[in-house]
Amino acid sequence: FQNHLEAWETKTMFLSSVNSIVDDDDFRAIVSMGIDAVPFIKEELTRNPSTLVWALNFIFNKKIS
């Protein structure tokens, strides 16, 4: 998880295109971890709010707010 997160953040930190952010291979790898990624995502969002929250939308197949 951490390797994908760091790579994704590095590649997308200056992007404004939602499609580019969520179509990134590392973002998709995090999403593909499914429910196993949720505790890591929650921990990361507690420390650093970010667009990583969008991964929850894909994992649960609904909008998480």
C-alpha positions as CSV (number, residue, x, y, z in Angstrom):
1,F,0.0,0.0,0.0
2,Q,2.6,2.5,1.1
3,N,4.7,2.1,-2.1
4,H,1.7,2.6,-4.3
5,L,0.5,5.6,-2.2
6,E,3.9,7.3,-2.4
7,A,4.3,6.7,-6.1
8,W,0.7,7.9,-6.8
9,E,1.2,11.1,-4.8
10,T,4.4,11.9,-6.5
11,K,2.9,11.4,-10.0
12,T,-0.4,13.2,-9.4
13,M,0.3,15.9,-6.8
14,F,0.1,18.7,-9.4
15,L,-2.6,17.3,-11.6
16,S,-6.1,18.8,-11.7
17,S,-7.7,16.3,-13.9
18,V,-9.8,13.8,-11.9
19,N,-9.5,11.2,-14.7
20,S,-5.7,11.4,-14.7
21,I,-5.6,11.1,-10.9
22,V,-7.9,8.0,-10.7
23,D,-6.6,6.4,-13.9
24,D,-3.1,6.2,-12.5
25,D,-1.7,2.7,-12.2
26,D,-0.8,3.1,-8.5
27,F,-4.2,4.4,-7.6
28,R,-5.8,1.5,-9.4
29,A,-3.5,-0.9,-7.5
30,I,-4.7,0.6,-4.2
31,V,-8.3,0.2,-5.3
32,S,-7.6,-3.4,-6.4
33,M,-6.6,-4.2,-2.8
34,G,-10.3,-3.8,-2.0
35,I,-11.5,-3.9,1.6
36,D,-8.0,-4.8,2.7
37,A,-6.8,-1.2,1.8
38,V,-9.6,0.5,3.8
39,P,-7.7,0.6,7.2
40,F,-4.6,2.0,5.5
41,I,-6.7,4.6,3.6
42,K,-8.5,5.7,6.7
43,E,-5.2,6.1,8.6
44,E,-3.7,8.1,5.8
45,L,-6.7,10.4,5.5
46,T,-6.6,11.0,9.2
47,R,-3.0,12.2,8.9
48,N,-3.4,13.9,5.5
49,P,-6.7,14.6,3.9
50,S,-6.4,14.1,0.1
51,T,-8.1,12.8,-3.0
52,L,-7.2,9.4,-1.8
53,V,-10.7,9.4,-0.4
54,W,-11.9,8.7,-3.9
55,A,-10.4,5.2,-3.6
56,L,-13.2,4.4,-1.1
57,N,-15.8,5.4,-3.7
58,F,-14.4,2.8,-6.0
59,I,-13.9,0.1,-3.4
60,F,-17.5,0.4,-2.0
61,N,-19.0,1.3,-5.4
62,K,-20.8,4.3,-4.0
63,K,-20.0,7.9,-3.0
64,I,-18.4,8.2,0.4
65,S,-18.7,11.6,2.0
